[in-house]
Every structure is written in C-alpha cells, then in structure tokens.
C-alpha cells in the first residue's frame, strides 16, 4: 500500500514538470542563460563541440524545463549547496 500510494502521489508531479530529474550532475546556471527560480539545476548533456549544455532547471513559473544553454553559464555546484 505505501509504495503504490507514493507512486500515485509522485506521478502527477512528474507529469506536471514539478520534479527535477535525478539523472545528471548538480550545477549552478547563472542568470546570463535566462530567468530561473534559482540557479540550481542538473547538467544532462553536453554538445559535441562543448559549447552548449542541456540542463534541467526550475523556471520562474516553478516548472522544471530542459533547456540548451551556453556552457559558459554552467558552473559546478559544491556539495554544501542544497537544491
């Protein structure tokens, strides 16, 4: 019962774009890349030329979106930072 109720609770949140994906590397995306709720995000992919990075980040509307941004705007996030 507990596992199925947890799944029923999380499924709508995932579908609505409210949960940041667990995959990827924690990063900070600075404001040069756009308007975000916070700069905390997940690095999902880097282009072959290493100029563009695909990040999952919470936008100003609080929905999580995947967006290609310049890798110059993506920085490592330290372990003491919280998401």
Backbone as ProteinMPNN parsed JSONL, in Angstrom:
{"seq_chain_A": "XXXXXXXXXXXXXXXXXXXXXXXXXXXXXXXXXXXXXXXXXXXXXXXXXXXXXXXXXXXXXXXXXXXXXXXXXXXXXXXXXXX", "coords_chain_A": {"N_chain_A": [[0.829, -1.209, 0.0], [1.908, 1.311, 0.81], [3.945, 1.833, -1.081], [2.538, 1.979, -3.522], [0.84, 4.136, -3.037], [2.711, 6.17, -2.791], [3.717, 6.214, -5.373], [1.407, 7.004, -6.761], [1.201, 9.561, -5.792], [3.566, 10.82, -6.649], [3.547, 10.553, -9.443], [1.709, 12.425, -10.79], [3.135, 14.795, -10.189], [5.555, 14.437, -11.53], [4.601, 14.321, -14.156], [3.619, 16.88, -14.431], [5.865, 18.426, -14.467], [7.165, 19.227, -12.137], [9.185, 18.095, -10.666], [12.639, 17.83, -10.392], [14.791, 16.013, -12.513], [16.478, 13.012, -11.442], [18.734, 12.175, -12.694], [21.938, 13.172, -14.017], [24.357, 15.829, -13.417], [24.791, 17.835, -10.576], [24.567, 21.328, -10.94], [25.24, 24.892, -11.158], [23.438, 27.366, -12.765], [24.015, 30.367, -14.246], [22.528, 33.699, -14.386], [22.84, 34.712, -16.942], [21.918, 32.895, -18.73], [19.175, 32.9, -18.654], [15.921, 33.511, -17.074], [15.392, 32.168, -13.975], [13.989, 30.248, -11.234], [15.776, 29.567, -9.222], [19.341, 29.245, -9.392], [20.057, 26.617, -9.305], [20.482, 23.498, -10.808], [20.432, 20.59, -13.02], [22.931, 19.136, -14.916], [22.499, 17.651, -17.939], [23.428, 16.905, -20.474], [26.117, 17.434, -22.791], [27.007, 19.218, -25.67], [28.637, 18.047, -28.715], [30.637, 19.827, -29.527], [31.149, 21.049, -27.175], [30.073, 23.502, -26.554], [27.419, 24.009, -25.959], [25.112, 23.253, -23.356], [22.831, 20.931, -22.027], [20.46, 21.487, -19.662], [18.474, 20.746, -16.779], [16.233, 22.696, -15.182], [14.548, 24.73, -12.773], [12.169, 26.935, -13.788], [11.034, 30.417, -13.801], [8.344, 30.135, -13.52], [8.132, 28.072, -11.822], [8.057, 25.53, -12.877], [9.818, 22.656, -13.973], [12.121, 22.664, -16.558], [13.795, 21.459, -19.49], [16.592, 22.766, -21.006], [18.672, 24.037, -23.582], [21.669, 25.686, -23.058], [24.353, 28.106, -23.121], [27.498, 26.718, -22.372], [29.207, 28.32, -20.976], [27.691, 29.515, -19.063], [27.199, 27.629, -17.17], [28.104, 26.175, -14.137], [30.125, 24.309, -11.779], [28.549, 22.847, -8.924], [28.912, 23.098, -5.475], [29.229, 20.627, -2.868], [28.167, 21.481, -0.46], [26.106, 23.137, -1.116], [22.586, 23.318, -1.404], [19.763, 21.878, -3.04]], "CA_chain_A": [[0.0, 0.0, 0.0], [2.738, 2.504, 0.912], [4.666, 2.071, -2.329], [1.598, 2.394, -4.56], [0.353, 5.491, -2.739], [3.8, 7.072, -3.117], [3.731, 6.311, -6.828], [0.256, 7.807, -7.169], [1.472, 10.947, -5.411], [4.661, 11.374, -7.445], [3.267, 10.505, -10.876], [1.216, 13.72, -11.297], [4.182, 15.805, -10.067], [6.479, 14.214, -12.634], [3.914, 14.677, -15.399], [3.409, 18.33, -14.463], [7.146, 19.114, -14.556], [7.486, 19.843, -10.854], [10.29, 17.399, -10.016], [13.892, 17.846, -11.15], [15.22, 14.631, -12.725], [17.567, 12.544, -10.585], [19.931, 11.954, -13.501], [22.707, 14.371, -14.302], [25.321, 16.368, -12.465], [24.324, 19.109, -9.999], [25.286, 22.51, -11.412], [24.615, 26.206, -10.988], [23.293, 28.056, -14.048], [23.908, 31.787, -13.902], [21.403, 34.429, -14.97], [23.065, 35.032, -18.356], [21.232, 31.886, -19.532], [17.73, 33.12, -18.608], [15.301, 33.775, -15.776], [15.1, 30.921, -13.275], [13.599, 30.387, -9.837], [17.095, 29.605, -8.59], [20.329, 28.798, -10.355], [20.357, 25.201, -9.109], [19.941, 22.637, -11.848], [21.118, 19.344, -13.319], [23.533, 19.053, -16.241], [22.045, 16.398, -18.524], [24.157, 16.553, -21.686], [26.988, 18.458, -23.362], [27.103, 19.039, -27.122], [29.917, 17.519, -29.195], [31.635, 20.9, -29.556], [31.227, 21.514, -25.779], [29.636, 24.893, -26.478], [26.046, 24.068, -25.432], [24.827, 22.276, -22.308], [21.414, 20.69, -21.741], [20.247, 21.498, -18.216], [17.116, 20.718, -16.245], [16.236, 23.774, -14.2], [13.227, 25.253, -12.426], [11.963, 28.263, -14.343], [10.36, 31.4, -12.946], [6.978, 29.657, -13.288], [8.334, 26.949, -10.894], [8.053, 24.256, -13.587], [11.142, 22.221, -14.395], [12.253, 22.551, -18.008], [15.105, 21.13, -20.02], [16.923, 23.876, -21.895], [20.053, 24.145, -24.042], [22.246, 26.989, -22.735], [25.792, 28.177, -23.323], [28.23, 26.091, -21.262], [29.849, 29.385, -20.207], [26.762, 29.89, -17.993], [27.016, 26.466, -16.296], [29.233, 26.086, -13.212], [29.992, 23.215, -10.809], [27.896, 23.198, -7.66], [29.631, 22.485, -4.373], [28.403, 19.688, -2.103], [27.488, 22.149, 0.655], [24.931, 23.798, -1.652], [21.391, 22.481, -1.387], [18.861, 22.095, -4.171]], "C_chain_A": [[0.86, 1.255, 0.0], [3.431, 2.846, -0.391], [3.723, 2.562, -3.426], [1.054, 3.797, -4.292], [1.433, 6.534, -3.02], [3.875, 7.283, -4.623], [2.581, 7.175, -7.333], [0.438, 9.29, -6.832], [2.522, 11.577, -6.325], [4.371, 11.436, -8.94], [2.706, 11.82, -11.423], [2.277, 14.83, -11.216], [5.194, 15.669, -11.199], [5.868, 14.654, -13.948], [3.764, 16.195, -15.536], [4.721, 19.114, -14.555], [7.564, 19.786, -13.27], [8.707, 19.237, -10.176], [11.508, 17.426, -10.94], [14.355, 16.401, -11.319], [16.42, 14.27, -11.85], [18.856, 12.334, -11.376], [20.67, 13.271, -13.702], [23.609, 14.783, -13.158], [24.788, 17.677, -11.903], [25.202, 20.271, -10.449], [24.542, 23.773, -10.992], [24.588, 26.87, -12.362], [23.09, 29.537, -13.748], [22.841, 32.487, -14.755], [21.624, 34.857, -16.418], [22.288, 34.089, -19.267], [19.717, 32.063, -19.523], [17.239, 33.394, -17.208], [14.874, 32.449, -15.161], [14.693, 31.223, -11.847], [14.855, 30.468, -8.978], [18.079, 29.116, -9.645], [20.656, 27.321, -10.268], [19.693, 24.352, -10.178], [20.747, 21.37, -11.991], [21.659, 19.433, -14.744], [23.201, 17.682, -16.807], [22.902, 15.947, -19.702], [25.013, 17.74, -22.121], [27.108, 18.174, -24.851], [28.506, 18.576, -27.508], [31.01, 18.589, -29.21], [31.846, 21.541, -28.181], [30.855, 22.986, -25.622], [28.25, 25.059, -25.875], [25.846, 22.944, -24.422], [23.314, 22.16, -22.132], [21.268, 20.588, -20.232], [18.764, 21.349, -17.91], [17.115, 21.708, -15.091], [14.815, 24.283, -13.982], [13.119, 26.69, -12.91], [11.245, 29.187, -13.384], [8.907, 31.019, -12.683], [6.953, 28.452, -12.35], [8.242, 25.578, -11.558], [9.469, 23.93, -14.041], [11.144, 22.054, -15.911], [13.665, 22.114, -18.35], [15.411, 22.152, -21.099], [18.394, 23.8, -22.287], [20.53, 25.567, -23.759], [23.741, 26.952, -23.072], [26.498, 27.559, -22.118], [29.007, 27.117, -20.444], [28.992, 29.807, -19.014], [26.564, 28.782, -16.968], [28.281, 26.275, -15.466], [29.031, 24.921, -12.25], [29.323, 23.719, -9.529], [28.597, 22.433, -6.551], [28.688, 21.639, -3.535], [27.684, 20.357, -0.935], [26.241, 22.91, 0.199], [23.763, 22.827, -1.649], [20.498, 22.859, -2.548], [17.502, 22.444, -3.67]], "O_chain_A": [[0.568, 2.188, -0.748], [3.502, 4.014, -0.771], [4.075, 3.468, -4.182], [0.834, 4.562, -5.23], [1.125, 7.651, -3.436], [4.073, 8.405, -5.089], [2.767, 7.99, -8.237], [-0.108, 10.161, -7.509], [2.384, 12.731, -6.729], [4.909, 12.3, -9.632], [3.196, 12.294, -12.448], [2.315, 15.708, -12.078], [5.641, 16.669, -11.761], [6.534, 15.288, -14.767], [3.782, 16.724, -16.647], [4.698, 20.336, -14.705], [8.248, 20.81, -13.299], [9.216, 19.803, -9.21], [11.414, 17.086, -12.12], [14.317, 15.634, -10.356], [17.267, 15.114, -11.557], [19.944, 12.315, -10.801], [20.089, 14.348, -13.572], [23.62, 14.174, -12.088], [24.373, 18.548, -12.667], [26.427, 20.209, -10.351], [23.397, 23.734, -10.541], [25.61, 26.925, -13.045], [22.126, 29.921, -13.085], [22.329, 31.92, -15.72], [20.685, 35.322, -17.064], [22.021, 34.413, -20.424], [19.032, 31.425, -20.322], [18.027, 33.497, -16.268], [14.094, 31.701, -15.75], [14.994, 32.288, -11.307], [14.974, 31.336, -8.113], [17.664, 28.62, -10.692], [21.445, 26.815, -11.066], [18.493, 24.471, -10.425], [21.639, 21.097, -11.189], [20.921, 19.767, -15.671], [23.574, 16.663, -16.227], [23.088, 14.749, -19.912], [24.68, 18.895, -21.856], [27.288, 17.026, -25.255], [29.447, 18.698, -26.723], [32.174, 18.293, -28.938], [32.637, 22.475, -28.046], [31.277, 23.638, -24.667], [27.929, 26.119, -25.339], [26.342, 21.832, -24.603], [22.605, 23.166, -22.095], [21.868, 19.721, -19.596], [17.91, 21.774, -18.688], [17.891, 21.579, -14.144], [13.988, 24.266, -14.894], [13.886, 27.556, -12.49], [10.888, 28.786, -12.276], [8.299, 31.517, -11.736], [5.894, 27.873, -12.104], [8.339, 24.56, -10.872], [10.223, 24.815, -14.444], [10.277, 21.385, -16.474], [14.609, 22.364, -17.601], [14.601, 22.384, -21.996], [19.258, 23.536, -21.45], [19.888, 26.537, -24.163], [24.311, 25.881, -23.282], [26.141, 27.842, -20.975], [29.426, 26.817, -19.326], [29.504, 30.391, -18.059], [25.836, 28.97, -15.993], [29.386, 26.22, -16.004], [27.893, 24.575, -11.934], [29.511, 24.864, -9.116], [28.846, 21.235, -6.687], [27.486, 21.899, -3.494], [26.674, 19.832, -0.466], [25.41, 23.288, 1.025], [23.951, 21.631, -1.872], [20.474, 24.009, -2.986], [16.589, 22.668, -4.465]]}, "name": "protein", "num_of_chains": 1, "seq": "XXXXXXXXXXXXXXXXXXXXXXXXXXXXXXXXXXXXXXXXXXXXXXXXXXXXXXXXXXXXXXXXXXXXXXXXXXXXXXXXXXX"}
